[in-house]
Amino acid sequence: MNIKQVKAFLAVAQSMSFASAATQLHLSQPALSLSIKSLEENLGGKLFTRTTRHIALTPEGEALVPIARRLLAQWENAEDEMKQRFALQLGKIAIASMPSFAASLLPKAIRNYHESYPNIQVAIDDVLSDIVVEMVRNNQVELGISFEPANLLDLSFYPLYDDRFIAILPKDHPLEEQDTIPWRALLKYDFITLQRPSSVRALIESSLNDAGIELTVAFDAHQLATVGRMVSEGMGVAVVPSICRQQAIEQGALIRPVIQPEIHCRVGVICQPRSNLSIAAAAMLDVLINTYS
């Protein structure tokens, strides 16, 4: 059966008149008769008994009426739902974001998106930056927000801004009077950083290696929030992306620019090629770019 045949069958079954049904469907009577005949041939038997003056449903036709009504209702509901999705009146998107961005900057973009598309549900997974890439690649989420990965392969990256790394110190630290802190001066103290594998740690190690500076790590942790807490408790010093600035200040740490070398890393949106995104996800990508770029 196809939807045109179902509509034709119901129109005849409800009006018990081929003439009335043809007018209702804006068809000629021969075209309507052909549609009913094709439906009967497909199903394997008669749905109507017809004489020159009378038309009636066969028992099989009676049985088909409620089925046809359900099919038509489901079809119309599906059509309406898809129209709403394409019109951004219905849908859901999933975003993976590194925790530092999710806790600081992402809510602004979510608010802007919700103001424009209040009927789209947004689910957020705050995970480590390296996991963000894998979630996008495995189609667990449509959009990911993280530092620019070294190897995108088949993914796309839309930069939002350039993040400069900063030093964080515990209060009353000997270096707190300095406006900027060279790496060599900072590394005279116990250094705290992220555990391997971590894109942040890999960037720090590669930048120091290029500058001919040896990195000795006293403590490492799984998340930047933990690194910040360890610094604020006086266990050592750290260098983190500036996106962690507010969190570090709230934890009681001091913030200073770190130099010689400076470390920069782009933060952006990672996703499948734009043509593969849902309408809702593509709209969120535009909101993120317009909010932060």
C-alpha distance (Angstrom), angle and dihedral (degrees) to the residues before:
residue distance angle dihedral
M1 . . .
N2 3.77 . .
I3 3.77 127.8 .
K4 3.82 93.9 -104.2
Q5 3.80 90.9 55.7
V6 3.81 91.7 48.1
K7 3.80 91.2 51.1
A8 3.78 91.0 47.6
F9 3.81 92.6 49.4
L10 3.82 93.3 49.9
A11 3.79 93.1 46.4
V12 3.81 90.9 54.4
A13 3.82 93.5 41.1
Q14 3.81 91.9 52.1
S15 3.81 97.9 43.9
M16 3.79 98.2 30.2
S17 3.79 86.1 -145.6
F18 3.79 128.1 100.1
A19 3.81 89.7 -158.2
S20 3.82 93.8 53.9
A21 3.79 92.6 42.8
A22 3.82 91.7 49.8
T23 3.81 90.8 51.6
Q24 3.82 91.2 47.7
L25 3.81 91.9 51.0
H26 3.81 95.0 40.0
L27 3.81 90.5 -120.9
S28 3.75 133.6 129.3
Q29 3.80 114.5 -109.0
P30 3.83 92.3 -114.9
A31 3.83 90.3 53.3
L32 3.81 90.8 48.8
S33 3.81 92.0 47.7
L34 3.81 90.0 50.0
S35 3.83 90.9 51.2
I36 3.82 91.7 51.7
K37 3.81 91.4 45.2
S38 3.83 90.9 51.5
L39 3.80 90.6 49.3
E40 3.81 91.8 50.6
E41 3.80 90.9 48.6
N42 3.80 91.4 49.8
L43 3.80 92.6 49.7
G44 3.78 94.7 42.2
G45 3.81 104.4 -117.7
K46 3.79 151.1 40.7
L47 3.82 120.6 -62.9
F48 3.80 96.1 -178.7
T49 3.80 136.0 35.4
R50 3.77 110.7 -143.2
T51 3.77 136.7 -168.2
T52 3.79 129.3 165.9
R53 3.83 89.9 -91.4
H54 3.78 106.0 23.8
I55 3.81 141.7 49.1
A56 3.80 127.2 -173.6
L57 3.78 139.2 167.0
T58 3.78 119.2 -104.3
P59 3.84 116.4 -133.1
E60 3.81 87.3 -98.5
G61 3.78 89.4 50.2
E62 3.82 89.9 51.6
A63 3.80 89.2 51.8
L64 3.80 91.6 50.3
V65 3.83 95.6 53.9
P66 3.85 98.2 77.2
I67 3.81 90.7 39.4
A68 3.79 91.2 51.7
R69 3.81 91.4 48.2
R70 3.82 90.9 53.1
L71 3.80 91.7 47.0
L72 3.79 92.4 50.0
A73 3.82 92.3 47.0
Q74 3.80 91.3 49.6
W75 3.80 90.8 47.8
E76 3.81 92.2 50.3
N77 3.82 91.3 46.3
A78 3.80 91.0 50.3
E79 3.79 91.7 47.9
D80 3.80 91.3 48.7
E81 3.82 92.4 48.0
M82 3.78 93.0 51.2
K83 3.80 91.7 47.7
Q84 3.81 88.5 52.4
R85 3.80 91.2 49.4
F86 3.79 92.6 51.0
A87 3.81 89.0 46.4
L88 3.86 90.0 49.8
Q89 3.80 90.9 -117.7
L90 3.81 93.6 119.1
G91 3.77 137.4 24.0
K92 3.78 147.7 80.2
I93 3.79 134.2 -113.5
A94 3.79 131.5 -167.3
I95 3.81 123.8 -145.6
A96 3.80 128.6 -170.7
S97 3.79 114.7 -156.4
M98 3.77 135.6 173.6
P99 3.83 107.1 -105.7
S100 3.81 95.8 -115.2
F101 3.82 91.2 58.3
A102 3.80 94.3 39.3
A103 3.80 91.4 53.9
S104 3.80 97.6 44.2
L105 3.79 117.9 22.7
L106 3.79 108.0 13.4
P107 3.85 97.1 72.4
K108 3.82 90.2 65.8
A109 3.81 91.8 56.5
I110 3.81 91.7 44.5
R111 3.80 89.5 52.8
N112 3.81 91.8 49.8
Y113 3.80 90.5 48.3
H114 3.80 93.4 47.9
E115 3.80 91.4 51.1
S116 3.81 89.9 57.1
Y117 3.82 98.7 35.4
P118 3.83 108.2 24.8
N119 3.82 94.3 166.3
I120 3.82 96.4 58.1
Q121 3.81 114.2 95.2
V122 3.80 116.5 -138.7
A123 3.82 122.0 -156.4
I124 3.81 118.6 -168.0
D125 3.81 127.7 -160.3
D126 3.82 112.7 -167.8
V127 3.80 105.0 -156.2
L128 3.79 138.3 148.5
S129 3.80 114.2 -68.6
D130 3.79 93.0 -112.8
I131 3.81 91.3 53.5
V132 3.81 90.6 51.2
V133 3.81 90.4 67.8
E134 3.79 93.2 49.4
M135 3.81 92.6 49.0
V136 3.80 90.3 54.1
R137 3.80 93.1 44.8
N138 3.83 91.3 49.7
N139 3.84 91.5 48.2
Q140 3.81 92.2 -117.8
V141 3.81 88.1 129.4
E142 3.79 132.7 13.7
L143 3.80 97.2 -140.0
G144 3.79 132.1 34.7
I145 3.81 129.6 -173.6
S146 3.77 116.7 -153.3
F147 3.76 146.4 114.7
E148 3.77 113.7 -59.2
P149 3.81 106.5 -83.0
A150 3.78 120.4 -129.5
N151 3.80 92.1 -128.1
L152 3.79 118.9 34.8
L153 3.82 96.6 168.9
D154 3.81 104.5 175.7
L155 3.83 96.7 -6.9
S156 3.81 129.7 99.0
F157 3.81 126.2 -128.3
Y158 3.81 123.8 -155.1
P159 3.84 110.7 -170.3
L160 3.81 117.5 -136.8
Y161 3.82 102.1 179.6
D162 3.80 144.1 -29.6
D163 3.81 114.7 -97.9
R164 3.82 118.3 -152.2
F165 3.78 115.3 -156.3
I166 3.81 119.1 -120.6
A167 3.80 136.4 -160.3
I168 3.78 118.8 -118.0
L169 3.80 121.3 -158.1
P170 3.79 135.1 -176.7
K171 3.80 116.1 -109.2
D172 3.81 116.8 -82.8
H173 3.79 91.1 22.0
P174 3.84 116.6 159.6
L175 3.83 90.3 -117.9
E176 3.79 96.8 51.6
E177 3.83 93.6 99.4
Q178 3.80 92.1 60.7
D179 3.81 117.7 96.1
T180 3.80 91.2 -151.8
I181 3.79 128.5 16.8
P182 3.82 124.6 -145.2
W183 3.79 115.4 -139.0
R184 3.79 93.0 -119.7
A185 3.79 90.9 56.7
L186 3.80 92.1 46.1
L187 3.79 94.6 50.4
K188 3.78 91.8 59.6
Y189 3.81 84.4 81.8
D190 3.80 131.1 61.6
F191 3.78 106.7 -73.6
I192 3.81 123.9 -144.1
T193 3.79 122.9 -164.2
L194 3.79 144.2 147.4
Q195 3.77 123.7 -66.7
R196 3.78 122.0 -106.8
P197 2.96 130.4 -67.6
S198 3.78 93.3 48.2
S199 3.79 128.7 129.2
V200 3.82 90.0 -143.5
R201 3.79 92.7 53.6
A202 3.80 92.2 43.0
L203 3.82 90.4 53.1
I204 3.82 91.9 49.0
E205 3.80 92.2 48.2
S206 3.80 94.5 47.1
S207 3.83 93.1 46.2
L208 3.81 92.8 50.0
N209 3.79 91.5 44.5
D210 3.82 90.0 54.1
A211 3.82 88.5 50.7
G212 3.80 92.0 49.5
I213 3.80 93.6 -114.2
E214 3.80 121.1 138.4
L215 3.79 116.0 -136.3
T216 3.79 118.1 -144.1
V217 3.80 114.5 -174.1
A218 3.81 120.7 -153.0
F219 3.82 97.5 -179.8
D220 3.78 135.4 5.8
A221 3.79 131.3 -168.3
H222 3.78 139.6 -170.9
Q223 3.82 99.3 -117.8
L224 3.79 136.4 35.1
A225 3.80 90.6 -126.1
T226 3.80 88.9 60.5
V227 3.80 91.2 48.2
G228 3.81 89.4 53.2
R229 3.78 92.5 48.9
M230 3.81 91.9 50.4
V231 3.81 90.0 51.9
S232 3.79 92.9 49.0
E233 3.81 88.8 52.0
G234 3.79 89.3 58.0
M235 3.81 98.3 -108.9
G236 3.79 94.3 129.3
V237 3.81 145.1 -64.8
A238 3.80 132.0 -67.3
V239 3.77 144.5 -172.1
V240 3.80 116.7 -135.4
P241 3.82 138.0 164.6
S242 3.80 112.5 -80.2
I243 3.80 88.3 -117.1
C244 3.82 84.1 79.3
R245 3.83 92.3 57.0
Q246 3.81 98.4 103.2
Q247 3.78 93.1 42.5
A248 3.82 91.5 51.2
I249 3.82 91.9 48.8
E250 3.81 90.6 50.4
Q251 3.80 88.6 51.4
G252 3.81 90.0 55.2
A253 3.82 100.3 -104.4
L254 3.81 127.7 136.2
I255 3.81 121.6 -119.7
R256 3.79 126.1 -142.1
P257 3.83 134.3 162.1
V258 3.79 112.5 -106.1
I259 3.81 119.2 -142.4
Q260 3.79 143.4 178.9
P261 2.96 88.6 74.5
E262 3.79 114.0 21.3
I263 3.80 112.8 -156.4
H264 3.77 122.2 -146.9
C265 3.79 131.1 179.5
R266 3.78 130.7 177.9
V267 3.79 119.1 -122.0
G268 3.77 116.3 -153.0
V269 3.77 151.5 135.3
I270 3.79 119.3 -71.3
C271 3.79 118.1 -160.1
Q272 3.75 146.1 138.8
P273 3.83 114.8 -81.4
R274 3.79 108.3 -59.1
S275 3.81 92.3 -114.0
N276 3.82 88.4 64.1
L277 3.81 95.2 54.2
S278 3.78 124.2 101.3
I279 3.80 116.5 -111.7
A280 3.82 89.1 -107.4
A281 3.81 93.8 50.9
A282 3.81 92.6 46.6
A283 3.80 88.9 52.9
M284 3.83 90.2 51.0
L285 3.81 90.1 50.1
D286 3.81 89.2 55.0
V287 3.82 91.2 48.6
L288 3.81 91.6 50.9
I289 3.80 92.5 49.2
N290 3.82 93.0 46.5
T291 3.82 92.2 46.1
Y292 3.80 99.5 50.3
S293 3.80 110.1 16.3
